[in-house]
Amino acid sequence: MKVTVWDTYVQKKNGTTMHFDIVVPDDITEENVVYEMGKKYLLSKGQEGQPLSSKECLYCHQESATDEMIESISEKGFYIIEMEGCD
C-alpha cells in the first residue's frame, strides 16, 4: 500500500509545538480530509480547537506503508507518526 505523509506542526495550548506526521492512503488527495484526520488526533491529545490548515500541515512525500500503518489506516483511516512534543 502506498501512503502520503503530511508534515505537521501545531502550537499546543501551552504554547509549545507538536510535530507529527499524518499518514494517509495515497488516494486521499483532498487537503481538508487530511486536516480533519489531524484534528481527530489533536482531540485525542487534548488539543482540540488548535488551528490545522496549510499553514501547519503540508504534503511531504509518498512511501510504502508498514504493517503498523496499514492496521491503523484500516481502523481509523490514518496513522500518526509522533515526532516532538506529542505527549
C-alpha positions as CSV (number, residue, x, y, z in Angstrom):
1,M,0.0,0.0,0.0
2,K,1.3,3.4,-0.9
3,V,0.7,6.3,1.6
4,T,1.3,10.0,1.6
5,V,3.0,11.7,4.6
6,W,1.9,15.2,5.7
7,D,4.4,17.0,7.9
8,T,2.5,18.9,10.6
9,Y,3.5,21.4,13.3
10,V,0.8,22.6,15.7
11,Q,1.1,25.1,18.5
12,K,-0.3,23.4,21.7
13,K,-2.5,25.2,24.2
14,N,0.5,25.8,26.4
15,G,2.5,27.5,23.6
16,T,4.9,24.6,22.8
17,T,4.9,22.9,19.5
18,M,3.7,19.5,18.5
19,H,5.5,18.0,15.4
20,F,3.8,14.9,13.9
21,D,3.2,13.3,10.5
22,I,-0.3,12.4,9.3
23,V,-0.1,9.3,7.1
24,V,-3.0,8.6,4.8
25,P,-3.7,6.3,1.8
26,D,-2.2,7.9,-1.4
27,D,-5.7,8.1,-3.0
28,I,-6.7,10.7,-0.4
29,T,-5.6,14.0,-2.0
30,E,-8.1,16.4,-0.6
31,E,-6.2,18.6,2.0
32,N,-9.3,19.2,4.1
33,V,-9.8,15.5,4.6
34,V,-6.2,15.2,5.9
35,Y,-6.8,18.2,8.2
36,E,-9.9,16.6,9.6
37,M,-7.9,13.4,10.4
38,G,-5.3,15.6,12.1
39,K,-8.0,17.3,14.2
40,K,-9.2,13.9,15.4
41,Y,-5.6,13.2,16.5
42,L,-5.4,16.6,18.2
43,L,-8.7,15.8,20.0
44,S,-7.2,12.5,21.3
45,K,-4.3,14.5,22.8
46,G,-6.5,17.2,24.5
47,Q,-5.5,19.8,21.9
48,E,-8.9,20.2,20.2
49,G,-9.6,23.7,18.7
50,Q,-6.0,24.3,17.7
51,P,-5.6,25.5,14.1
52,L,-4.8,23.0,11.4
53,S,-4.5,24.2,7.9
54,S,-2.0,24.5,5.1
55,K,0.0,26.8,7.4
56,E,0.6,23.9,9.9
57,C,0.3,20.8,7.6
58,L,2.0,20.3,4.3
59,Y,2.3,17.3,1.9
60,C,5.8,15.9,2.4
61,H,6.3,12.6,0.4
62,Q,5.0,9.3,-0.6
63,E,6.2,5.9,0.8
64,S,5.2,2.3,1.2
65,A,3.1,1.6,4.3
66,T,4.4,-0.5,7.2
67,D,2.2,-3.2,8.7
68,E,1.5,-0.9,11.7
69,M,0.4,1.9,9.3
70,I,-1.9,-0.4,7.4
71,E,-3.5,-1.6,10.6
72,S,-4.1,1.9,11.8
73,I,-5.4,3.1,8.4
74,S,-7.8,0.1,8.4
75,E,-9.1,1.0,11.8
76,K,-9.1,4.9,11.8
77,G,-8.4,5.9,8.2
78,F,-5.0,7.4,9.1
79,Y,-1.8,6.8,11.0
80,I,0.2,9.3,13.1
81,I,4.0,9.4,13.5
82,E,4.7,11.3,16.6
83,M,7.9,13.3,16.3
84,E,8.2,16.0,19.0
85,G,6.0,17.4,21.8
86,C,3.2,15.0,21.4
87,D,3.0,13.8,25.0
